[in-house]
Amino acid sequence: MRKLKMTLVVLLALAAAMPAAARAKAQVEQNTATAPQGRAKYVFLFIGDGMAMAQISSTEVYTTARSSRDISITKLGFTRFPVSGLTTTYDAGTFITDSASAVTAIATGNKTLSGVINMDPAKKQSFKTIAEYAHEAGMKVGVVSSVTLDHATPAGFFAKVPSRSNYYDIEVQMVKSGFEYFAGGGLLQPTGKDKDQADVIQMARDAGYTYINTRDAFNALRPGAGKVLAINATLQDSGSLPYELDRRSGDLSLADYTRKGIELLSDNDRGFFLTVEGGKIDWACHANDAGAAINDVIAFDNAIKVAVDFAQAHPQDTLIVITGDHETGGMTIGFAGTQYETFFDRVALQKKSFIAFNQEVLSPYKRNTPKAQAKLADLLPQIKDAFGLDYNDLSKFQQEQLEFAFQRSMGDEIERSVAEDQYLLYGGYEPLTVKITQIMNQTAGIGWTSYAHTGVPVSTFAMGVHQELFGGYYDNTDIFKKMASAMNLSL
Ligand SMILES: [Zn+2]
């Protein structure tokens, strides 16, 4: 014990005396000493947008609470991975990154400003992505997302734009990338912002892509299909896949898109790089809807399980990396009103996401009900049905909060003087719906601090070839370096 302590002291002193470059080299040598030999030939990068430890841990508590009163957690598939790390997410301009600068860091190893994809903060120089390096090295490349394919996170693997909202430019660059597989959500501006540009879908066809937008055509795809652009038949809000909570049975899931990606891309001597984004974990957390977020973490985990099955058949060649790009919502386990208690079984009562409730219940009600006749009582049965929230079980204070939010949802213009408290109370969302999910979450013991992202680190998990590179506490830019090293890419 004493000898070990002495050795540690000496090592620490040596490490402190070593210059950074030598330390990095020693680190690499130490890693290669324990790592399996060879190159990661089949590489998966799963990104949970807005997913940090609170989202992961809530899902684990929820999964247990559904079936038992035990104080324990049921681990997800990916939280059982042999290696885990912590990853800082600050960008070039703020401690609280957005998805554009976060993906730039992960995909290229460079920090930039929020809103910028794969360009430097001055928006002059552009950066090459891990997917482009992989493609050049002969690997096939796939990009899957549950939100639109031109959204910041998927775009970060093929596009370089000064602004993440240059959707058309991103789509054109997607087609030009020549990557073999794009799948999931839709495209926001396929004929440009003013609908006066060349159609990107046609452009993709001209470039040799097979364009698919039905389930049957998708299921019929076989290896040798060539380059594929597959958009889900059902799109929910802003061109995205439905929340897992709202997905109808038989509709394609993130796991289906991952499985097909493997099937189409693995038909290659040099292997593949497949990135899969669970993009709506973030959207649900922006809206403070824990039920929708948790179910999307489960869908994300199910997609990862497909990759794990593949890895089991190719253990010497496969690397799977899971990370988040940032935390969203300031979610936590614990709320002032419930103190040390949690009631996560209540989350299981939720049957619709906030967006489905808006689209199916609240919007039609607002359209069809004259303001003078509108009353919260009309919606209580649907609220109970969608969220398991019984008005009569709520405290007087909570009932008043719901009434107040209902009035705000039914009102039209908000006076300037109340704009600030309107934002603090409801963000940019439907006041009634956000208040329902907040009360729901609070009774379960889940708290929120924001409708935006937060600056806490995320968790990264790895299994497979060169998994050991991903242990420790490091920056999101290091994920690029670690993957490149595992894939033996010459940068
Ligand atoms: Zn976000």
Residues whose N, C-alpha, C, O or C-beta is under 5 A from the ligand:
A	BS01	ZN	D282
